């Protein structure tokens, strides 16, 4: 039938077009090969170290020798007798000491050593990073913590307290290579031997603010053994940091000594070969107008808030700097 229809169409004048029956659809073609995957884009640059990502108006600063070019830490050991050490500590060594123990030759005497520590050049680092003067009213100190690492040698004590003292306005400025048990430098003696000034069990600053400086427990064992000391966070009052930053010549540093029990606390110094073991001063700064700031807690409130934190909470800034050190 199909062939006849074709013949008839050819003979008809004028010629007319005629559509035939629609054929069945052909089979689906073979799927083409998948195109090549595009190259992965370059990874973005990491964030600036030390910046707190939770709030664009805050920044965290870590002052530690060797970190981001900072080398302003000065530390030393003062001691009343060489008998404490198998070999005397030297300026620039890897350890500083806080010691209290009975004198082996004379039980009525106490052998002691005090560690002194200072972080210079704080304001310059913060101002260079933030582009604002630390004392211009644009910056606000939120909090500060000192982190130290070390070893301890027990001497029959079940525990010991490492106590912190802040050097006052009238204190002499210690020189790392000249400081002794008697003198801060070659021309100025301490107000009290041992670098203590008027500080004994409690620091005058803490007493003035109504704070009880009970010290920081060092986990000492009852056996005569040397053990690693877990990193120790030390509260530094906000007002002290402000004084160090804003009052020229007032950053005289701080001191560490052992009370309550016989013990040697061997603190890793700023010259320690392993960077994560060197002392670190952490300062958190807020950049905002005074009118935009929340009410700041009093010194006593800040002290109580900090001491109510867990060990992990106190160590959080340190672990942000050295996450591999988290225990």
Buried (B, 14 or more C-beta within 10 A) or exposed (E): EEEEEEEEEEEEEEEEEEEEEEEEEEEEEEEEEEEEEEEEEEEEEEEEEBBBEEEEEBBBBBBBBEBEEBEBBBBBBBBBBEEBBEEEBEBEBBBBBBBBBBBEEEEEEBBBBBBBBBBBEBBEBBBEBBEBBBEEEBBBBBBBBBBBBBBBBBBEBEBBBBBBBBBBEEBBBBBBEBBBBEBBBEEBEBBEBBBBBEBBBBBBBBEEBEBEBBBBEBEBEEEEEEEEBEBBBBBBBBBBBBBBBBEEEBBBBBBBBBBBBBBBBBBBBBBBEEEBBBBBBBBBBBBBEEEEEEEEBEBEEBBEEBEEEEEEEBBBBBBBBBEEBEE
